[in-house]
Amino acid sequence: MNKSGTKIEIENINTSGHVSQVDSVKYHDMKNALLQVIPKSSPGLTHKEIMEKILPHISPSLFPTGQKRGWWP
């Protein structure tokens, strides 16, 4: 895995062409957590439900007490 502090570019799916730089370690940790909790079939989850369900799956050293789990560049 990449070192903390290394940035990667991500594109906003809601705004074509809008690119942000985010910490690659936090990105991969969050991606793995999301893939564990988001159901593969309908009805899916609300944003609030996702933010609650990912807590046990994110690194406490990267997201202490779940802080900044909604936005973490």
CORWOHU-V611997 format. One line per field, one symbol per residue. ss: DSSP state (A for helix, B for strand, O for the rest). phi: phi as a letter, one per 30 degrees, with the letter a starting at -180 (. if undefined). burial: I if it has 16 or more other ideal C-beta (glycine too) atoms within 10 Angstrom, else O. A space follows every 50 residues. Layout:
ss->???
phi->???
burial->???
This chain:
ss->OOOOOOBBBBBOOOOOOOBBBBBAAAAAAAAAAAAAAOOOOOOOOOAAAA AAAOAAAOOOOOOAAAOOOOOOO
phi->.dddjdcbcbcdddbeidcbcbddddedddedddddcdddbdcibdeddd ddddedccddddbehididdabd
burial->OOOOOOOOOOOOOOOOOOOOOOIIIIIOIIOOIOOOIOOOOOOOOOOOOI OOOIOOOIOOOIIOOOOOIOOOO
